[in-house]
Amino acid sequence: MDTPFKGLLDNTELRKKLKRASDDSFKHVVDMAIQKQVDFVVITGDIFDADQQSFLAQYRFIDQLTRLSRNNISTYFICGNHDPLLSWSPYLKLPKLVYRFSENEFESYIYKKDGLKIAISGMSYQNATPPSNLISYYNEPVSADFSIALYHGNIGNQSGHDNAAPAAMESLINKQFDYWALGHIHKPMLLRKSTPVIAYPGIPQGRDFGESGNKGFYLIEWDSQFPEPLLQFIPNASVRFESLLIDISNITNIYDLPEIIEQQKTNIPDYQENCRYMLRIFLTGTAPLHADLQNEQTLEEIKQSFNEHHLYSGYFSWIDKIEAHTKPDIDLTERAQTNDFIGSILQDFNTLESDSTQAEELLNTLANHFKSEARHRYLDLDSILQNKTEILTQAKWKLLNHFKLD
């Protein structure tokens, strides 16, 4: 909650809609919990986007917990590196049936129903840096019919996230809990299906194009007759961030592109009609429109033409950017046989693409050229050499796009 959505766009109305999306997504989680009459909800940290959360964000969070409490649903939560305990207002009063785990001390609560005892255990971060070897603070579960551990950290060295409170899978398995409810990784991941079941629910609302795909939560069912809990992933995001590749090889009229994008949108994996979409469009193919699409202003006007019809609809779609990765409809092999400047360029690239040694020498020379510049630190020569074929292809087309090819 309280995600600022910085740097995405300048449209004030759209910023408002995105700002509400995180609040709406948590409300949807609570709506579903009440509808399903669950026994309790567990939240595994990073409730807020940053440790300087606003009063309004905390108020809205507490307001939803109050709804759960009024429906006799308990909530158990730990604090992570983005919402450590020290960042919470000291004047914030938690509703009844809400249990927040303390820092630097492993705690357990017991939930009772129909003669069964469920142990919910965990530990919060005091500040943004967790204790060294956090997993060592987790004792074996207290006596119960079913035991749940709440943990915020990187399990199994998951890439794409900082390595907060890292732990090996074996460390969790050896603790003898029945279920590990994990936080910190932003995509749903079922790391282990058998006891102990180990799962990241991800986040209920994506925040940028690095968090594409369905976002939601796990609805979990267990009783004493089950060998292990049953997990059902429930999609929940009110706005999804998605990238869409569209092959326009057979498209000859540029004015058809906004409608084609609208049609192709349904090809997004797990497409949902009752959802809003932030889109990045990548046009591909050997296209008759290739030359027209090399003009940045043209791409901007196609985007505006699409967007102006969508923002004020209930389930809107909004294009953040359009990129053209098309190729002209010509035979490059034949074109390389001509004795002009473009033919010479193609011949040089053909040599580089067929001679790995020459290609590496060229890329090394270019990398050394930037050594004296500040931006050199962003160059990873090993990665460049590993991807030299792709880099040469991109360079060839960037150069050729400056010329009229026929």
C-alpha positions in Angstrom: 0.0 0.0 0.0 1.0 3.7 -0.5 3.0 3.0 -3.7 3.9 6.3 -5.3 4.1 5.0 -8.9 6.9 7.4 -9.7 8.1 7.9 -13.2 5.4 6.0 -15.0 3.4 8.8 -16.5 2.4 12.5 -16.4 -1.4 12.0 -16.5 -2.9 13.2 -13.2 -6.1 11.2 -13.6 -4.3 8.0 -14.3 -1.9 8.5 -11.4 -5.0 8.8 -9.1 -6.4 5.5 -10.4 -3.1 3.7 -9.9 -2.7 5.2 -6.4 -6.0 3.7 -5.5 -5.2 0.3 -7.0 -3.1 -0.9 -4.0 -5.8 0.2 -1.5 -8.5 -1.5 -3.6 -6.5 -4.7 -3.9 -6.2 -5.1 -0.2 -9.9 -4.3 0.2 -10.6 -7.1 -2.3 -8.6 -9.5 -0.2 -10.7 -8.6 2.9 -13.9 -8.8 0.9 -13.0 -12.4 -0.2 -12.0 -13.4 3.4 -15.4 -12.2 4.7 -17.3 -13.8 1.8 -15.5 -17.2 2.3 -15.8 -16.9 6.1 -12.2 -17.8 6.6 -10.9 -18.3 10.2 -8.0 -16.0 9.9 -5.7 -14.0 7.6 -1.9 -14.0 7.7 0.2 -11.2 6.2 4.0 -11.7 5.9 5.4 -8.2 5.8 6.0 -5.2 3.5 2.4 -4.1 3.9 3.6 -0.6 2.8 5.8 0.4 -0.1 8.3 2.2 2.1 9.1 2.8 5.8 7.8 6.4 5.5 4.2 5.4 4.9 1.5 8.1 5.2 -1.0 8.4 7.9 -3.7 7.8 5.3 -2.2 4.5 4.2 -1.9 3.2 7.8 -5.5 4.3 8.5 -6.8 2.5 5.4 -4.9 -0.7 6.4 -6.3 -0.6 10.0 -9.8 0.2 8.6 -9.7 -3.1 6.6 -8.4 -5.1 9.6 -11.3 -3.7 11.6 -13.7 -5.1 9.0 -12.1 -8.5 9.5 -12.4 -8.2 13.3 -16.0 -7.2 13.1 -16.7 -10.4 11.1 -14.9 -12.5 13.8 -11.8 -13.1 11.6 -8.4 -12.9 13.2 -5.4 -11.4 11.5 -1.7 -12.3 12.3 1.1 -10.3 10.7 4.8 -9.8 10.7 6.7 -6.7 9.6 9.4 -6.8 6.9 12.2 -4.6 5.6 9.8 -2.1 4.0 7.5 -1.8 7.0 9.7 -2.5 10.1 8.2 -2.0 13.5 10.1 1.2 14.1 8.3 2.8 11.2 4.8 2.3 12.6 3.1 5.2 14.4 3.3 4.7 18.2 -0.3 6.0 18.4 -1.7 3.4 16.1 -4.1 1.1 17.9 -4.7 -2.3 16.4 -8.2 -3.6 16.4 -9.2 -6.7 18.4 -8.4 -10.1 16.9 -5.3 -8.5 15.3 -1.9 -9.8 16.4 1.4 -8.2 15.3 4.5 -10.1 16.0 7.3 -8.3 17.9 10.9 -7.9 16.8 14.0 -9.8 17.9 11.8 -12.4 19.6 10.2 -15.5 18.1 6.5 -15.7 19.2 3.6 -18.1 18.8 -0.1 -17.6 19.0 -2.7 -20.3 19.3 -5.9 -20.3 17.3 -8.6 -22.8 18.5 -11.6 -24.1 16.6 -13.7 -27.3 16.9 -11.2 -28.9 19.3 -8.2 -28.2 17.1 -5.2 -26.0 17.9 -3.4 -24.1 15.2 -0.1 -22.5 16.1 0.9 -19.4 14.2 4.5 -18.3 14.8 6.8 -15.6 13.5 9.0 -12.6 14.1 9.0 -9.0 12.8 11.9 -6.8 11.6 12.7 -4.0 14.0 14.3 -1.9 11.3 15.0 -2.4 7.6 18.0 -4.7 8.4 17.0 -8.1 9.9 19.0 -9.8 12.5 21.9 -11.9 11.2 20.8 -15.4 10.3 17.1 -14.7 11.1 16.1 -18.3 10.5 18.1 -19.3 13.5 15.6 -17.4 15.8 12.8 -19.7 14.6 12.4 -22.5 17.2 10.5 -25.7 16.5 6.8 -25.2 16.7 4.8 -25.4 19.9 2.5 -28.3 20.4 -0.5 -28.0 18.0 -2.6 -29.9 15.5 -1.2 -27.7 12.7 1.6 -25.3 12.8 2.2 -22.2 10.6 5.4 -20.2 10.4 5.4 -16.6 9.0 8.8 -15.6 7.5 10.0 -12.6 5.6 13.1 -13.2 3.5 14.7 -14.7 0.4 14.4 -18.5 0.5 16.5 -20.5 -1.9 18.3 -17.5 -3.3 15.5 -16.1 -5.5 16.8 -13.8 -8.1 15.4 -10.3 -8.8 15.0 -9.3 -5.1 17.5 -8.2 -2.5 18.9 -10.9 -0.3 17.1 -10.0 2.9 17.2 -12.7 5.6 18.4 -15.4 3.2 17.8 -19.0 4.2 18.1 -22.4 2.5 15.1 -24.6 1.9 16.6 -27.3 4.1 16.6 -24.9 7.0 12.8 -24.5 6.7 12.1 -28.1 6.2 14.1 -29.1 9.3 12.1 -26.8 11.6 9.1 -29.2 11.5 6.4 -26.7 10.7 3.4 -27.8 8.6 3.2 -24.7 6.5 5.6 -21.8 5.8 3.9 -18.5 4.8 6.6 -16.4 3.1 6.9 -12.7 2.3 9.4 -10.6 0.4 9.3 -12.1 -3.1 6.7 -10.4 -5.3 5.4 -13.2 -7.4 3.4 -16.3 -6.4 5.7 -19.3 -5.9 4.9 -22.7 -4.5 8.4 -23.8 -3.4 7.3 -27.1 -1.8 3.9 -28.9 -2.2 4.3 -31.6 0.5 4.7 -31.1 4.2 6.0 -28.7 5.0 4.3 -26.7 2.3 6.4 -23.6 1.5 4.8 -20.8 -0.5 5.2 -17.1 -1.5 1.8 -15.6 -2.3 3.5 -12.7 -4.1 1.7 -9.4 -3.8 -2.0 -8.6 -4.4 -1.3 -5.7 -6.7 1.6 -5.2 -9.1 3.3 -1.9 -9.0 5.3 -1.6 -12.3 6.2 -3.5 -15.5 8.7 -5.6 -13.6 5.7 -7.1 -11.7 3.6 -8.4 -14.7 1.2 -11.3 -14.7 -1.5 -12.3 -12.3 -1.2 -11.0 -8.8 -3.2 -12.2 -5.8 -3.2 -14.3 -2.7 -3.6 -17.9 -1.5 -6.8 -19.2 -0.1 -5.8 -22.1 2.1 -8.0 -24.9 3.4 -6.9 -27.5 6.0 -8.6 -29.9 8.4 -7.4 -32.9 10.4 -8.3 -35.3 7.6 -6.0 -33.6 5.0 -2.4 -34.8 4.6 -1.4 -31.2 3.9 -3.1 -27.9 3.2 -4.9 -27.2 -0.1 -3.8 -24.0 -1.8 -5.8 -22.1 -4.3 -4.3 -19.0 -5.9 -6.9 -16.2 -6.3 -6.2 -13.4 -8.8 -6.8 -10.1 -7.2 -5.1 -7.1 -8.9 -7.3 -4.3 -10.1 -4.6 -3.1 -12.5 -2.2 -5.4 -14.3 1.1 -4.4 -15.9 1.7 -6.3 -19.1 4.0 -6.3 -22.2 2.4 -7.4 -25.5 4.2 -8.5 -28.7 2.2 -8.0 -31.8 3.2 -9.3 -35.3 2.1 -6.7 -37.9 3.6 -8.5 -40.9 0.3 -8.4 -42.8 -0.9 -4.9 -41.8 -0.8 -2.3 -44.5 -2.9 0.5 -43.0 -1.3 2.4 -40.1 -4.7 3.6 -38.9 -5.7 0.1 -38.1 -3.1 -0.3 -35.3 -5.2 1.1 -32.4 -7.9 -1.4 -33.1 -5.5 -4.3 -33.7 -3.9 -3.5 -30.3 -7.3 -3.7 -28.7 -8.0 -7.1 -30.3 -4.6 -8.5 -29.5 -4.9 -7.5 -25.8 -7.0 -10.6 -25.2 -3.9 -12.7 -26.0 -2.3 -11.7 -22.7 -1.8 -14.9 -20.6 -4.6 -15.3 -18.1 -6.4 -12.3 -19.6 -9.3 -11.0 -17.4 -12.1 -8.9 -18.8 -12.9 -7.3 -15.5 -9.4 -5.9 -15.0 -7.5 -2.7 -15.9 -4.3 -2.9 -18.0 -1.2 -0.8 -18.2 0.4 -1.9 -21.5 3.8 -1.8 -23.3 3.4 -2.6 -26.9 6.2 -4.1 -29.0 5.4 -4.3 -32.8 7.3 -7.0 -34.6 7.5 -8.7 -38.0 8.6 -8.1 -41.5 6.2 -5.3 -42.1 5.1 -3.0 -44.9 4.7 -0.3 -42.3 8.3 -0.6 -41.1 9.4 2.8 -42.6 6.4 4.7 -41.1 7.0 3.3 -37.7 10.6 4.5 -37.5 9.2 8.0 -36.7 8.9 8.4 -32.9 6.1 11.0 -33.4 4.1 8.5 -35.3 4.4 6.0 -32.5 3.4 8.6 -29.9 0.3 9.5 -32.0 -0.8 5.9 -32.2 -0.5 5.6 -28.4 -2.5 8.8 -27.9 -5.2 7.6 -30.3 -5.6 4.4 -28.3 -5.4 6.1 -24.9 -7.9 8.9 -25.4 -10.8 6.3 -25.7 -9.9 4.3 -22.6 -9.1 6.3 -19.5 -12.6 7.1 -18.4 -14.0 3.6 -19.0 -14.6 1.3 -16.0 -12.0 -1.3 -17.0 -9.6 0.9 -18.9 -6.4 0.0 -20.8 -3.6 2.5 -21.1 -0.5 2.2 -23.3 2.6 3.4 -21.5 4.8 3.2 -24.6 5.0 1.6 -28.1 8.2 0.3 -29.6 8.7 -0.8 -33.2 11.0 -3.8 -33.6 9.9 -4.5 -37.2 12.0 -5.2 -40.3 11.5 -4.0 -43.8 10.0 -6.3 -46.3 13.2 -6.9 -48.4 15.6 -9.7 -49.1 18.8 -8.6 -47.2 20.9 -11.4 -48.8 20.0 -10.0 -52.2 20.4 -6.4 -51.1 23.9 -7.2 -49.8 25.1 -8.0 -53.3 24.7 -4.4 -54.5 27.8 -2.2 -54.8 26.5 0.8 -52.9 26.8 2.1 -49.3 24.0 0.0 -47.9 25.3 -3.1 -49.6 28.7 -2.4 -48.0 27.1 -2.1 -44.5 25.3 -5.5 -45.0 28.5 -7.2 -46.2 30.4 -5.9 -43.1 27.7 -7.2 -40.8 27.6 -10.5 -42.6 31.4 -10.9 -41.9 31.0 -10.0 -38.2 28.1 -12.4 -37.8 30.0 -15.3 -39.4 33.4 -14.6 -37.7 33.2 -14.7 -33.9 36.8 -13.5 -33.5 36.3 -10.3 -35.5 33.0 -9.7 -33.6 34.7 -10.0 -30.2 37.5 -7.8 -31.3 35.1 -5.1 -32.4 33.1 -5.2 -29.2 36.2 -5.2 -27.1 37.4 -2.1 -29.0 34.1 -0.3 -28.4 34.0 -1.2 -24.7 37.6 0.2 -24.3 36.5 3.3 -26.1 34.1 4.1 -23.2 36.6 3.4 -20.4 37.3 7.1 -19.8 33.6 7.9 -19.5 31.4 7.7 -16.4 28.9 5.4 -18.1 31.6 2.8 -18.6 30.7 1.3 -15.2 27.3 0.2 -16.7 29.0 -1.9 -19.4 29.3 -5.6 -18.6 31.8 -6.9 -21.2 31.2 -10.6 -20.4 27.5 -10.1 -20.9 28.1 -8.2 -24.1 30.3 -11.0 -25.5 27.8 -13.7 -24.5 25.0 -11.8 -26.4 27.1 -10.6 -29.3 24.8 -12.1 -32.0 21.8 -10.2 -30.6 23.7 -7.0 -30.1 25.0 -7.1 -33.7 21.5 -7.8 -35.0 20.1 -4.8 -33.1 23.0 -2.6 -34.2 22.5 -3.6 -37.9 18.8 -2.7 -37.8 19.3 0.6 -35.9 21.8 1.6 -38.6 19.7 0.4 -41.6 16.6 2.2 -40.2 18.3 5.5 -41.0 18.1 4.7 -44.7 15.3 4.0 -47.2 15.7 0.3 -48.0 14.4 -0.9 -51.4 
